[in-house]
Every structure is written in C-alpha cells, then in structure tokens.
Amino acid sequence: MELHPRSLWLLTEPLHAVCYFDDHCRGMGKDLGLKGFWMGYFAARTAPMGALEPAAATAVLGVFAPGMVARALPAAWSIVSPAHVLDERGGRAARALRGIDPELEGRTAELLPPLQAIVDDAPGTARPLFAANRALCDHADPVERLWQLVTAVREFRGDAHLAVLADEGLDGCEALVLAAACGRVPGDTMRQDRGWSEEEWAAAADRLRARDLVDARGDATEHGRRERERIEAATDRLAGRLLRSLPEAQTAAMLHSLEPVVRRILAAEVLPFPNPIGLPHLDEPVPH
C-alpha cells in the first residue's frame, strides 16, 4: 500500500470504528442509563472535551443537526459524568478488539511506540477533538491505549476535514448531501442518522444545485465530483502532517503491522459496507 495520508486512515479507522458497530460498545449508552444509542454516541464522542454544551458539541462534530445534538446534551451529563463515559468507552472498545483479534495484544509492543510518536508530535492548535483525545493516551491496558491512539489519529483527520469543509463554504448538511450525491455515504439513511429533516436536506440540495454541485435528480455533477475530490485532497494534505513524525521506513513498517489487524476486523463483519463513515474496503485504490 502506498505511503499516503489516506493509507494511515484506512489502517487506523477500522480499529477506532468498533466503538460504533460492536454490539457491546453500542449498548454502552443504555447500560449507563442514557436514552438510546445516540445519546451515548454524543456523550462518548465529546466526553474527552468535558461536559460540553450543545452549541460547542455541534461545532466540533460538524455534520450533525443542532437539534439532534441538543436532545442528547447537556442532558447526558445529568446522568453520567464524562470521566465515567470515557472509562466505559475505552474498556468496551478494547474488549471488542480483543474478541476480534486475540493476537492483538502481542502486536501492541511494535504498534504503540510509532503511533505514540505520531500523536505526540502532531500540533493540537485548531484541532480540538484531536487535542482532547491525545491527552487520554496513557492507558495501562495496551489494547485500550492502542484504541485511544488510533482514535486521536482519526480525530486529527476529522478536525482537518471540518476545516476544509468550512473553507469550501459547505455547512454540515450540504457536506453530507454532496457526499451522498457522490456515492461516498448511503444517502437513504444519512439524513436521518445525522438528524436533518427532509426540508433541511432538500434546502441544502437546492443550495448545492445553485452552485452546480448537484443536478436536478440530486446526483453530483462533474463540478460537484471535482469539488468532492478537492475536499478529500485538501483533507489528505492537512492530515499528512501526521506522517512527518517518523522516517518513511518506520511509518511503512507500522502500516504493514496494522494491515493484518484491520483485515481481521473487516473479516469479522463488524463494520457494514457501505457505512456512514465513508470507509471503503481496504483493497480499493488509494490516490498517490
């Protein structure tokens, strides 16, 4: 696999994503007394930043409807503390990874040092979710620490992606409509999964149509596809800062060690395809 910023994402995101799709992880919110999966999701995703109010949480998450976030926060914090959520989140993710790959703990000795070096060296300025997650990469459990490190890596890319969307003049709903129009995410479920009403979704499509990004049927135009490619390329450029921390050979060795772990996760069919993350199959081509 080419040493490309998107390769780092492809070989770390599946480890992180078990927290959304593993049954035990998905049940965390209910087990903690929260109301459904989404209240647990918003609590877990924002807990590294403390007991956030909905306006701040909406801003750092970027693509969720404000009303959806407000139904979960700050109500979640009256039920459970951010610290308790974080303990459960990491522990359940580690349990899920061990269940999928019983040999994973034996690989942590080679994976933890380079991942830690990448995370330690990366700049935290204007990367709020990354910076908050980086502060949590001190778990004694090696698998939990591995999960937290790849979570910091993915939030670094996520923070970068939101900065690019903002620079391109796309709000959260518009970004999702364009991604769905390009076939990157499943459009039939994405609107509901991110809390947008039919009216908000249609209005976002109208705004994109006025910019010649989608056509009358809601499909991406050629201009829209080029715009989406520019967004991904710019995200790659900003996320590529993570690859400067290690010699290329050491980074390549780390990715090589991650690949069999990721293949076991994908073989376990924990992650659905297509998925709301936009994660492709591992063998799909990565741009050079």
Solvent accessible surface area in square Angstrom, and as a share of the most:
residue,aa,sasa,rsa
1,M,115,0.51
2,E,91,0.41
3,L,56,0.28
4,H,22,0.10
5,P,26,0.16
6,R,38,0.14
7,S,0,0.00
8,L,4,0.02
9,W,22,0.08
10,L,4,0.02
11,L,1,0.01
12,T,0,0.00
13,E,1,0.00
14,P,2,0.01
15,L,0,0.00
16,H,3,0.01
17,A,0,0.00
18,V,0,0.00
19,C,20,0.12
20,Y,24,0.09
21,F,34,0.14
22,D,28,0.14
23,D,122,0.63
24,H,61,0.27
25,C,11,0.07
26,R,99,0.36
27,G,25,0.24
28,M,11,0.05
29,G,3,0.03
30,K,161,0.68
31,D,92,0.48
32,L,27,0.14
33,G,47,0.46
34,L,7,0.04
35,K,161,0.68
36,G,41,0.40
37,F,53,0.22
38,W,77,0.27
39,M,12,0.05
40,G,4,0.04
41,Y,25,0.09
42,F,1,0.00
43,A,0,0.00
44,A,13,0.10
45,R,31,0.11
46,T,0,0.00
47,A,2,0.02
48,P,20,0.12
49,M,61,0.27
50,G,26,0.25
51,A,59,0.46
52,L,25,0.13
53,E,101,0.45
54,P,31,0.19
55,A,84,0.65
56,A,45,0.35
57,A,0,0.00
58,T,26,0.15
59,A,72,0.56
60,V,21,0.12
61,L,7,0.03
62,G,23,0.23
63,V,26,0.15
64,F,6,0.02
65,A,5,0.04
66,P,76,0.48
67,G,37,0.36
68,M,16,0.07
69,V,0,0.00
70,A,52,0.41
71,R,166,0.61
72,A,4,0.03
73,L,0,0.00
74,P,62,0.39
75,A,47,0.37
76,A,0,0.00
77,W,38,0.13
78,S,100,0.65
79,I,76,0.39
80,V,10,0.06
81,S,54,0.35
82,P,28,0.18
83,A,67,0.52
84,H,84,0.38
85,V,0,0.00
86,L,33,0.17
87,D,100,0.52
88,E,45,0.20
89,R,17,0.06
90,G,2,0.02
91,G,32,0.31
92,R,25,0.09
93,A,0,0.00
94,A,2,0.02
95,R,149,0.54
96,A,8,0.07
97,L,1,0.01
98,R,78,0.28
99,G,63,0.61
100,I,33,0.17
101,D,2,0.01
102,P,112,0.71
103,E,109,0.49
104,L,0,0.00
105,E,78,0.35
106,G,68,0.65
107,R,57,0.21
108,T,7,0.04
109,A,83,0.65
110,E,90,0.41
111,L,0,0.00
112,L,15,0.07
113,P,79,0.49
114,P,10,0.06
115,L,0,0.00
116,Q,32,0.14
117,A,38,0.30
118,I,0,0.00
119,V,0,0.00
120,D,86,0.44
121,D,70,0.36
122,A,3,0.03
123,P,46,0.29
124,G,21,0.20
125,T,112,0.65
126,A,93,0.72
127,R,44,0.16
128,P,52,0.33
129,L,3,0.01
130,F,0,0.00
131,A,37,0.29
132,A,18,0.14
133,N,0,0.00
134,R,64,0.23
135,A,78,0.61
136,L,41,0.20
137,C,10,0.06
138,D,115,0.59
139,H,51,0.23
140,A,107,0.83
141,D,45,0.24
142,P,38,0.24
143,V,0,0.00
144,E,23,0.10
145,R,62,0.23
146,L,0,0.00
147,W,0,0.00
148,Q,3,0.01
149,L,0,0.00
150,V,0,0.00
151,T,0,0.00
152,A,0,0.00
153,V,4,0.02
154,R,30,0.11
155,E,2,0.01
156,F,0,0.00
157,R,21,0.08
158,G,26,0.25
159,D,11,0.05
160,A,4,0.03
161,H,42,0.19
162,L,41,0.21
163,A,55,0.43
164,V,9,0.05
165,L,8,0.04
166,A,73,0.57
167,D,122,0.63
168,E,51,0.23
169,G,50,0.48
170,L,9,0.05
171,D,65,0.34
172,G,12,0.11
173,C,3,0.02
174,E,13,0.06
175,A,9,0.07
176,L,15,0.07
177,V,9,0.05
178,L,0,0.00
179,A,6,0.05
180,A,22,0.17
181,A,15,0.12
182,C,27,0.16
183,G,63,0.61
184,R,69,0.25
185,V,13,0.08
186,P,28,0.18
187,G,31,0.30
188,D,122,0.63
189,T,61,0.36
190,M,1,0.00
191,R,48,0.18
192,Q,122,0.54
193,D,43,0.22
194,R,27,0.10
195,G,22,0.21
196,W,30,0.11
197,S,43,0.28
198,E,116,0.52
199,E,127,0.57
200,E,77,0.35
201,W,43,0.15
202,A,55,0.43
203,A,41,0.32
204,A,0,0.00
205,A,13,0.10
206,D,79,0.41
207,R,101,0.37
208,L,0,0.00
209,R,86,0.31
210,A,93,0.72
211,R,96,0.35
212,D,80,0.42
213,L,2,0.01
214,V,2,0.01
215,D,40,0.21
216,A,91,0.71
217,R,200,0.73
218,G,27,0.26
219,D,61,0.32
220,A,11,0.09
221,T,27,0.16
222,E,128,0.57
223,H,59,0.26
224,G,0,0.00
225,R,108,0.39
226,R,111,0.41
227,E,7,0.03
228,R,22,0.08
229,E,116,0.52
230,R,111,0.41
231,I,1,0.00
232,E,14,0.06
233,A,58,0.45
234,A,24,0.18
235,T,1,0.01
236,D,8,0.04
237,R,164,0.60
238,L,48,0.24
239,A,4,0.03
240,G,15,0.14
241,R,50,0.18
242,L,2,0.01
243,L,32,0.16
244,R,176,0.64
245,S,31,0.20
246,L,22,0.11
247,P,89,0.56
248,E,123,0.55
249,A,82,0.64
250,Q,80,0.36
251,T,1,0.01
252,A,45,0.35
253,A,58,0.45
254,M,4,0.02
255,L,11,0.05
256,H,138,0.62
257,S,13,0.09
258,L,0,0.00
259,E,41,0.19
260,P,39,0.25
261,V,0,0.00
262,V,0,0.00
263,R,98,0.36
264,R,80,0.29
265,I,1,0.00
266,L,33,0.17
267,A,82,0.63
268,A,51,0.39
269,E,146,0.65
270,V,32,0.18
271,L,8,0.04
272,P,62,0.39
273,F,60,0.25
274,P,100,0.63
275,N,2,0.01
276,P,38,0.24
277,I,37,0.19
278,G,7,0.07
279,L,6,0.03
280,P,36,0.23
281,H,92,0.41
282,L,7,0.04
283,D,111,0.58
284,E,78,0.35
285,P,131,0.82
286,V,21,0.12
287,P,61,0.38
288,H,177,0.79
